[in-house]
Amino acid sequence: MGSKLADDSPDYIIMEHHDMPYEELASDFQIFTDPDLMLNMENIETSNIDLSDIVHQAGYPQSPGSETMDIASASIVEFPFSPQGRPPHFPFAGNLNFTLEVNSKDVHKKTFLYSHRLNRIYVDRKCNFSIQFNWDYIIAPQMFVRATVVFSDETQAEKRVERCVQHYHESSTAGMQAEIAKNVLHSSREIGTQGVYYCGNVDMADSWYSVLVQFDRTGPEPCTHAYQFSCKNSCTTGINRRAIAIIFTLEDKTGKVYGRQKVGARVCACPRRDMVKDETAEGVYKTGKKRIPSNQIDPPKTKKIKVENNLMEFDDKVYKLPPLEIVGSRAALCGLKTMLEMMELAVECRKKNEPDVTAQYAQRIVNLKNAIQKIENLKTPPPPPLSQ
Ligand SMILES: [Zn+2]
């Protein structure tokens, strides 16, 4: 067994062993000196193992001269494997070079967006979004990709992500199996589709819910799978406004992990509005210093998806809207509130460095709030509660 970092030992395969006691690996961890890395890796059991070890452990013969991993066809006791305990978040490509890309072809501006800057998907509930996976298919033609939704904040990471009571109940009474009905992430394929498995045990609190998809590759084209969320971030009793991410792991049939990647996610009714809000709040203005040109911040790794760099730009021109006729208080309020929200955000972002510029917002924000209040007052009052 090697004890070097993967970069130093290209002939080894990075793997995680579910059955390997931590003590055996403890010495390997002492080679890390970066405290951040140590923090991220504290829950990861990573080891470098010769490919022939895997084959021997799996209990079937290795065909001489063959470089193809035939792990997926090994006989195993449990399939699909359901991992227990908090899933590690630390991404690594591994020796099979596992990578993913949010599929640009399916980006739909109204229901599905992807922020390169924040590595986060913005998507509405029940809307498909597809992810493209790639790895060294010549060595490993048949592999599985597991998608597990986790809470991204460290304080919440120990908690299993579950659907809210209402949405779970809807699916459950419609006859959906419990481990599917509880999972906030579903495959876009019909339940029961060959090669798509739902994992997780409802009765075991440390059994995380995941979607496992089998891929059989014959060529270099990356493979794609579409998913959808079955709950929103705002579902109380469920995700309840906590930040979430999807962990994708490349696995063999026995559940051994060869690579891991992570994508943040926000499931909401207005993906564009929320992406603008998050990019503004988290992207450029995170440090509270003067605005950095957008081309200097985390350049996108791929150029396939057009990210609107002007989302961060604030101009000072004042626009006078013509008298408009809007049908429905909801539509009118939604429009005005979005404008109010964006102006308040601009003040929040600029007040520290540009106090003179932000002063011009004050009266206009008051006027907008008054206009919103007027419409609120005009709304049809709800019917009085029924008397007993
Ligand atoms: Zn829900």
Boltz pocket constraint, residues with backbone or C-beta under 6 A from the ligand:
constraints:
  - pocket:
      binder: B
      contacts: [[A, 163], [A, 164], [A, 165], [A, 166], [A, 167], [A, 168], [A, 230], [A, 231], [A, 232], [A, 235], [A, 236], [A, 238]]
      max_distance: 6.0
